[in-house]
């Protein structure tokens, strides 16, 4: 198996221009202070698709793999459309009729709506439609994390064995942003469309949160995506250790602060 850090370097070379520089850090003290002020441990990595430069906070953690949790809804959407398991991002899908921890999950909805509210039961149904064989085949083609699906088709991104690092997330998302994944261009356009979160001053922010819940509260929090500003796409990944559920609200604002400080947003 290729070590995560080496895989990041190889993939970045394949995705980005050959003239790209290996790495650079933008005012690390300021970025680290912003992270410290949030009162959480974790990492942040930013990949510039034009220069190939990477910027990180806590670089020792960027190659550490974790379960992707609901950030996997990005991949689940891509595979569902690519295999024809779901006809479009607007097809209404069942949630299963069972009580859910969040009332907003207790209704049928399209992937467009389900990804916005991170509807777990709808996406579990999507995974079952795809099936283990097709899921594993396309996941390997995408070279996503460790590529492991295990035996439980509708929980492997929540409980494992699937894991991915922050660095690997940025490489994967850089390819999605550029439309260079080994999938249909239309499929990639459709998923990019449902990931758009915000626009300001001509810049766009795309992304998806994730939460690996821990017993008693907290857990691992993700926010991954990319920005498009001044004609340049910059993919990013943030993950943090949360000791209480309330810290989930930190993920997006913290990432936005870091993106602003690096000039990506």
C-alpha positions as CSV (number, residue, x, y, z in Angstrom):
1,X,0.0,0.0,0.0
2,X,1.3,3.5,-0.8
3,X,1.9,5.6,2.3
4,X,-0.6,8.5,2.5
5,X,2.0,11.2,2.3
6,X,3.6,9.7,-0.7
7,X,0.2,9.2,-2.4
8,X,-0.6,12.9,-1.8
9,X,2.6,14.0,-3.5
10,X,2.2,11.6,-6.5
11,X,-1.5,12.5,-7.1
12,X,-0.8,16.2,-6.7
13,X,1.9,15.9,-9.4
14,X,-0.6,14.1,-11.7
15,X,-3.4,16.6,-11.2
16,X,-1.4,19.9,-11.2
17,X,0.9,21.5,-13.7
18,X,4.4,20.1,-13.9
19,X,5.9,23.4,-13.0
20,X,4.0,23.4,-9.7
21,X,6.1,24.0,-6.6
22,X,6.0,21.4,-3.9
23,X,4.8,23.4,-1.0
24,X,4.6,26.8,0.6
25,X,3.1,28.1,3.8
26,X,1.2,31.5,4.1
27,X,1.8,33.2,7.5
28,X,1.7,30.0,9.5
29,X,1.8,31.8,12.9
30,X,-1.5,33.6,12.0
31,X,-3.1,30.4,10.8
32,X,-2.0,28.5,13.9
33,X,-3.3,31.2,16.2
34,X,-6.7,31.2,14.5
35,X,-6.9,27.5,15.0
36,X,-5.8,27.7,18.6
37,X,-8.3,30.5,19.3
38,X,-11.1,28.1,18.2
39,X,-10.1,25.8,21.1
40,X,-9.9,22.6,19.1
41,X,-7.2,20.2,17.9
42,X,-7.1,19.2,14.3
43,X,-5.6,20.1,10.9
44,X,-6.3,22.2,7.8
45,X,-4.7,21.8,4.4
46,X,-5.2,23.9,1.3
47,X,-4.1,22.9,-2.2
48,X,-3.8,25.6,-4.9
49,X,-4.6,24.0,-8.3
50,X,-2.6,26.6,-10.3
51,X,0.7,26.8,-8.4
52,X,0.5,23.4,-6.7
53,X,1.4,25.0,-3.4
54,X,0.0,23.5,-0.2
55,X,-0.7,25.4,3.0
56,X,-1.3,23.6,6.2
57,X,-2.0,23.9,9.9
58,X,-0.6,21.0,12.0
59,X,1.1,19.3,9.0
60,X,1.9,16.2,11.1
61,X,-1.8,15.4,10.9
62,X,-2.6,16.1,7.2
63,X,-1.7,12.5,6.2
64,X,-3.6,10.8,9.1
65,X,-6.6,8.9,7.9
66,X,-10.1,9.1,9.5
67,X,-13.5,7.8,8.5
68,X,-14.9,10.4,6.0
69,X,-18.4,10.4,7.7
70,X,-20.8,12.6,5.7
71,X,-18.1,14.1,3.5
72,X,-18.5,10.7,1.7
73,X,-21.9,12.0,0.4
74,X,-19.9,13.7,-2.3
75,X,-18.5,10.3,-3.5
76,X,-21.8,8.5,-2.9
77,X,-23.5,11.1,-5.2
78,X,-20.9,10.7,-7.9
79,X,-21.1,6.9,-7.9
80,X,-24.9,6.8,-7.8
81,X,-25.1,9.0,-10.9
82,X,-22.2,7.3,-12.7
83,X,-23.7,3.8,-12.2
84,X,-27.3,4.9,-12.9
85,X,-28.4,3.8,-9.4
86,X,-30.0,7.3,-9.2
87,X,-31.2,9.0,-12.4
88,X,-30.4,12.6,-11.4
89,X,-29.7,14.9,-8.4
90,X,-33.4,15.8,-8.5
91,X,-34.8,12.3,-8.3
92,X,-36.9,11.9,-5.1
93,X,-35.5,9.2,-2.9
94,X,-37.1,7.4,0.1
95,X,-35.7,7.9,3.7
96,X,-37.3,4.6,4.9
97,X,-40.1,5.8,7.2
98,X,-38.2,5.2,10.5
99,X,-37.7,7.8,13.3
100,X,-34.5,9.8,12.9
101,X,-32.3,11.8,15.2
102,X,-33.2,14.9,13.2
103,X,-36.7,15.7,12.1
104,X,-35.5,17.2,8.9
105,X,-34.3,13.7,7.8
106,X,-37.8,12.3,8.2
107,X,-39.0,12.8,4.7
108,X,-38.2,11.6,1.1
109,X,-36.0,14.0,-0.8
110,X,-33.6,14.3,-3.7
111,X,-29.9,14.1,-3.4
112,X,-29.8,17.9,-4.0
113,X,-31.9,18.4,-0.9
114,X,-30.4,15.5,1.1
115,X,-26.8,16.6,0.8
116,X,-27.8,20.1,2.0
117,X,-29.2,18.7,5.3
118,X,-26.8,15.7,5.3
119,X,-29.6,13.2,5.3
120,X,-28.0,9.9,6.4
121,X,-30.9,7.5,5.8
122,X,-31.5,8.8,2.2
123,X,-27.8,8.3,1.4
124,X,-27.8,4.9,3.1
125,X,-30.6,4.0,0.6
126,X,-28.5,5.3,-2.2
127,X,-25.6,3.1,-1.2
128,X,-27.8,0.0,-1.1
129,X,-29.0,0.9,-4.6
130,X,-25.5,1.1,-5.8
131,X,-24.6,-2.2,-4.2
132,X,-21.3,-3.5,-2.8
133,X,-19.7,-4.6,-6.1
134,X,-20.3,-1.4,-8.0
135,X,-19.4,0.7,-5.0
136,X,-16.1,-1.0,-4.5
137,X,-15.2,-0.9,-8.2
138,X,-15.8,2.8,-8.7
139,X,-14.3,3.7,-5.3
140,X,-11.0,2.0,-6.4
141,X,-11.2,3.8,-9.7
142,X,-11.4,7.1,-7.9
143,X,-8.4,6.2,-5.6
144,X,-10.3,7.5,-2.6
145,X,-8.6,7.0,0.7
146,X,-7.9,3.4,1.5
147,X,-10.7,2.3,-0.8
148,X,-12.1,-0.2,1.7
149,X,-15.9,-0.8,1.8
150,X,-16.0,-3.8,4.2
151,X,-19.2,-5.9,4.5
152,X,-21.8,-3.3,5.5
153,X,-22.8,-1.4,2.4
154,X,-24.7,1.4,4.1
155,X,-22.3,2.2,7.0
156,X,-18.7,1.7,5.8
157,X,-18.0,5.5,5.6
158,X,-19.5,6.0,9.1
159,X,-18.0,3.1,11.0
160,X,-15.1,2.2,8.8
161,X,-13.2,0.5,7.3
162,X,-13.2,3.4,4.8
163,X,-10.7,6.1,5.8
164,X,-9.2,9.1,4.1
165,X,-6.7,11.9,5.1
166,X,-7.1,15.6,4.8
167,X,-4.4,15.7,2.2
168,X,-6.1,13.0,0.2
169,X,-9.4,14.9,0.4
170,X,-7.8,17.9,-1.2
171,X,-6.4,16.0,-4.1
172,X,-9.7,14.2,-4.8
173,X,-11.6,17.5,-4.6
174,X,-9.1,19.3,-6.8
175,X,-9.9,16.7,-9.5
176,X,-13.7,17.1,-9.0
177,X,-13.4,20.9,-9.2
178,X,-11.5,20.6,-12.4
179,X,-13.7,17.8,-13.8
180,X,-10.8,15.4,-14.2
181,X,-12.1,12.5,-12.2
182,X,-12.4,9.3,-14.2
183,X,-16.2,9.8,-14.4
184,X,-18.7,11.3,-16.8
185,X,-18.2,15.1,-17.1
186,X,-22.0,15.5,-16.7
187,X,-21.9,13.5,-13.5
188,X,-19.1,15.7,-12.1
189,X,-21.0,18.9,-13.2
190,X,-24.2,17.8,-11.4
191,X,-22.4,17.0,-8.2
192,X,-20.4,20.3,-8.3
193,X,-23.8,22.1,-8.6
194,X,-25.3,20.6,-5.5
195,X,-22.1,21.4,-3.4
196,X,-22.2,25.1,-4.0
197,X,-22.7,26.8,-0.7
198,X,-22.1,30.5,-1.1
199,X,-21.0,33.2,-3.5
200,X,-19.5,36.6,-2.7
201,X,-17.7,39.2,-4.8
202,X,-17.4,36.8,-7.7
203,X,-15.9,34.0,-5.6
204,X,-17.6,30.7,-4.9
205,X,-17.4,28.3,-2.0
206,X,-18.2,24.6,-2.4
207,X,-18.2,22.1,0.4
208,X,-19.6,19.4,2.6
209,X,-19.4,18.8,6.4
210,X,-19.0,15.5,8.1
211,X,-19.3,14.3,11.7
212,X,-18.1,11.0,13.1
213,X,-20.2,10.9,16.3
214,X,-18.5,9.8,19.6
215,X,-20.4,8.2,22.4
216,X,-21.2,10.8,25.0
217,X,-20.9,13.7,22.5
218,X,-18.4,15.3,20.2
219,X,-16.3,13.2,17.8
220,X,-14.4,14.0,14.7
221,X,-15.7,17.0,12.6
222,X,-14.9,17.5,8.9
223,X,-15.4,20.4,6.5
224,X,-14.0,19.9,3.0
225,X,-14.5,21.5,-0.4
226,X,-12.9,24.1,-2.6
227,X,-13.1,27.8,-3.5
228,X,-13.1,29.4,-6.9
229,X,-11.6,32.9,-6.9
230,X,-9.9,34.9,-9.6
231,X,-10.0,32.0,-11.9
232,X,-8.2,29.6,-9.5
233,X,-9.6,26.6,-7.7
234,X,-8.2,25.9,-4.2
235,X,-9.3,22.7,-2.5
236,X,-9.3,22.4,1.3
237,X,-9.9,20.0,4.1
238,X,-10.4,20.7,7.8
239,X,-10.8,18.1,10.5
240,X,-11.1,18.7,14.2
241,X,-11.5,16.7,17.4
242,X,-14.7,17.7,19.2
243,X,-15.3,17.1,22.9
244,X,-18.9,18.2,22.7
245,X,-21.7,18.4,20.1
246,X,-21.7,22.2,20.2
247,X,-18.3,22.4,18.6
248,X,-19.7,21.1,15.3
249,X,-20.8,24.7,14.7
250,X,-17.1,25.7,14.6
251,X,-16.2,23.8,11.5
252,X,-17.4,26.1,8.7
253,X,-16.6,29.4,10.4
254,X,-13.1,28.2,11.3
255,X,-12.4,27.0,7.7
256,X,-13.7,30.3,6.3
257,X,-11.4,32.3,8.5
258,X,-8.4,30.2,7.4
259,X,-9.5,30.5,3.7
260,X,-9.7,34.2,4.1
261,X,-6.3,34.4,5.7
262,X,-4.8,32.5,2.8
263,X,-6.5,34.6,0.2
264,X,-8.6,31.7,-1.0
265,X,-11.9,33.3,0.0
